């Protein structure tokens, strides 16, 4: 049964429209496989070269009934300018031409495998920074969800009450107008094609110098992955914090804590209609067990690739290895 189809532009869907172009399709496939955010995330081109400027709603305007000979409330809604930075990861994998020349296919597959290792490392870094990036600590990073939503007093942060081995569930309601990922105008197209901030340039044969100052020839590629959050409405994101990773700890099944998950979904802008949940391995295991036994609103569906997808009330649950079980307690 095919499921989880969404009428939005995701990285995986975009590369299907582009078709094969050098190694780009393989790069995008690895990115989505290692970082499951890219399965669902909506992407938009930023309106600036390396940042994106938008207006964030602070308060809505007042409205009222109109009566004869009486006025109605005036005023306007309040907004604030909101600028998001965009992070650019870059890698330059190269491989010795002597090794490539010794391969039956001229080293095509060996070079691709080398590139894929770099892309896997970039995918892991991207996933980590989407959740834990800190622009204050490192000006080249974006602010991740844990950095943005780190106060239990926030209306979209829910304290589950754990105290040790803490993790969080992050719920994102993807929406091009309210909550998406962005990529910059300035990312080059790699000579032929680019997919939503992902590009690959084949630099061809380059002279490489080793640690001892000796030179050799290698084929070099330049891989770039550029991304940033564009969260215009904080109601599109929720964080269930202070969840203990242990099955026997203060987790979502303890003392009806799962009620907070239902509340968080209902408080999203469209009541979670396009929401996806992101958890780590330990928390995903808990949901998988519930889905296997059809408990607590969880169940399994078959994806088009044959792999089961764990669902809660119709919302997919994705596993992100970079979400830790050692988060600081949110207070």
Secondary structure, 3 states (H helix, E strand, C coil): CCCCCCCCCCHHHHHHHHCCCCCHHHHHHHHHHHCCHHHHCCEEECCCCCEEEEEEEEECCCCCCCECCECCCCCCCEEEEEEEECEEEEECCEEEHHHHHCCCCCCHHHHHHHHHHHHHHHHHHHHHHHHHCCCCCCCCCCCCHHHHCCCCCCCCEEECCCCCCEEEEEEEECECCCEEEEECCCCCCCCCCCECCEEEEEEEEEEEECCCCCEEEEEEEEEEEEEEEEECCHHHEEEEEEEECCCCCCCCCHHHCHHHHHHHHHCCCCCCCCEEEEECHHHHHHHHHHHHCCCCCEEEEECCCCCEEEEECCEEEEECCCCCCCCCCCC
